[in-house]
């Protein structure tokens, strides 16, 4: 039985949740909403707990109302316990409170207040990676109803009495015993033949690695690749140490281990060591690494902006989380491109008048969501999630040597849309929320040494509201 999508929402956002539910169900994804699906007389809280535990995914409608809802926090906690993946969708441009930040800091957000249809398509594609699309009613194999076929009765004969049946003649009566005896003889011969001519063993159907083994590996990889769980990734590597996605699995393990190491408190150093480290830092300027958080600077709102404003800090954290997912996706895309060039089943190369795509097709074939490497005529290159051979999801866009931007890493919907980080060739870093390839929302800019140059609310790549650190 196909699992349903649990829709979590504040009661004041019921209309938005109903619109999302209708849009997802029109795309073939069965949904569960408490306001609609709790049966009369059923315990409300118990029904919600059961629905979350048996669901395949949760879509959480985030808004100012949701930000203050204790019930949604409980539903998120239940989803975490049941290991149900959560897709947070923002119905309003609201920064999450600390409670929601803790639960959702590493998840990819989808905004509904821009292009609604595009947002719903992204949600649908994300759901398809976990829950297969439910079949349309017209394609279901069972009949809606069954009526036995009967010929229409003629009006003039409908009430007529049945004609009398003549008794059999004597010759017909004599033939009956002969026919019965012949039937018994045929049955006896058939049984004897069955004992003498025994059927051989059924033919052996050979399943190739493409038909079975590769599908099993792909199913396991799809289950563990976005889990963020070291044990799950190691289980894949134990089963498939030289598997199709083994390089991507090792890359993700390495990234998780680095994240844990970065979060661990640094050991205390003697004063002399601190002095030496400070002197070395002054002597050799440091370039901010791609995966590192921006270097902290001293608070000073005028010549040097201080610590990040709370809203900016949230946007920076979301962008770094998107960057981590994008680099993982890029590693997987590089592996998929190699398999496509080698002609592996389920992989392919699309070469037309435009960019060249090489990678793994999605569940809908070439037209569905996939992952691969896109090479452009001007020398640019994109590695990450795709749809119909175009950038869609998370990935890494590398500019040609003559381009101003060296890398653009994060969320994509054709252009950079969502949370992302842009690295310029002069060393400057622009990070935050993007819309159509420009900063639009909360963000910050750092120089090549990691010094915070500006922060605040951007519109069309221009800082409209400068903010000082908290």
C-alpha positions, 0 to 999 in steps of 0.5 A, a space after each residue: 500500500 502506498 504511504 501518504 504524505 502527512 500535511 502539518 499546518 497551523 489551524 489558521 493556515 487551513 486554506 493554504 494546506 488544503 490548496 497544497 493537498 489538492 495540488 499534490 493529490 492532482 499530481 498523484 500523491 495521496 495526502 493525510 490532513 487531520 481536519 479532513 481525515 480524522 474520522 468522527 468520534 476518533 481520538 484526534 491526538 491518537 489519529 495524528 500519531 498513527 498517521 505520522 508513524 505510517 506516513 512516507 513523508 511530511 510536508 510542514 506548512 511554515 508561516 507566522 502562525 506555525 512559528 508559534 504553534 506548539 502542536 507543529 513542534 510536537 508533530 515534527 518531534 514525532 516525525 523525527 522519532 519515526 524517521 519520517 522525512 520533512 519538507 518545510 514549505 514557507 507560505 510566508 517570508 518568515 524567519 523560523 524561531 529557535 525551536 524550528 531552527 534546531 529541527 530544520 536547520 539542515 533541511 532544504 526549504 521551498 518557498 510558496 510565495 514566489 512561483 506557486 506551480 514551480 514550488 509545487 513541482 519541486 515538492 512533488 519531485 522531492 516526494 517522488 524520491 521517497 514515495 512512488 506516485 499513486 496511479 491515476 484513477 483512469 489507470 487503475 486495474 480494477 473496474 469501478 463497477 461490474 454489470 453482467 452483460 444481458 441481451 435486451 428483451 424484445 417488448 413483444 416477447 418479454 412476457 410470453 410463456 416459454 415454448 414447451 420442450 419436446 421429449 427426446 426420441 428413443 434414438 437419442 436415449 440410446 446414444 446417451 450411454 454410449 457418449 457417457 462411456 466414451 467420455 469416461 474412456 477419454 478421461 482414463 487415457 488422459 490420467 494414464 498419459 499424465 503418469 507416463 509423460 511427466 513434465 520437466 522442471 520449469 524453465 529457469 529465468 535468468 535475472 541480470 544485474 541490471 534487472 535485479 541486483 542494480 535495482 536492489 542497490 539503487 533502492 538501498 542507495 535512495 533510502 540512505 543517501 539523504 539520511 545524514 546517518 553514518 551507520 546507514 551509509 556504512 551499511 550501503 558500503 558493507 553491502 556494495 563496497 565497489 558499488 555504483 554509488 560507493 564513491 558518493 557514499 564515501 564522500 558523504 561519510 567524509 563530509 559528515 565526519 568533518 561536520 562532527 569534527 568542526 562542531 567539537 570544541 577545540 582543545 585549549 592552548 597555552 597562551 604562547 601558542 595563542 600568540 604564535 597562532 595570531 602572529 601567523 594569521 597576520 603574516 599569511 592572509 587566509 582565503 575562506 575555504 569553500 566548506 567552512 563557515 565565514 571567519 568570525 570578526 570583532 563586533 564593530 558596526 561602522 567601519 567593520 560590521 560586527 557579528 551577524 544579525 539574527 535574521 542574517 545568521 539564519 540565512 547564512 546557516 541555511 545557505 551553508 546547509 544547502 552548500 553541503 547538500 549541493 557538494 554531496 549531490 555534485 560528487 554523486 553527479 560526477 559518478 553518474 556522469 562516468 557511468 553514463 559515458 560507459 553506457 551503464 543501464 539507466 544512465 545516458 548522455 543527451 547531446 543536442 543544440 544546447 548543453 550536453 548532459 550526462 548522468 542518471 535518469 530519474 523514475 520518469 526516464 529522461 523527462 523526470 528528475 535525475 542527477 548528472 553533469 551539464 557542460 555548456 558551450 562557454 566552458 561553464 559546468 554544473 554538477 548536481 540534481 537535474 530535471 529534463 537535463 537542466 539545473 533543478 535541485 541542489 548542485 555546484 555551478 563552476 564558471 569558466 576561467 574568464 567568469 567573475 564567479 568561480 563557483 555558485 553552490 546551493 539551491 537551483 531552479 534553472 537559475 540559483 533560487 533559494 539558499 546558496 553561496 557564490 565564490 568570486 575569483 577575487 576571493 569575495 563570498 556572497 551568501 544568503 537567499 537568492 532569487 533568479 541568480 541574485 541576492 534577494 532576502 537576508 544575506 552577507 558579503 565577505 572579503 578574501 580574508 573572511 572579513 565581513 563587509 556588509 550584511 542585511 536585507 537585499 533586493 535584486 542584488 543590492 543591499 537595501 537595509 543594512 543591519 548591524 550585528 547583535 
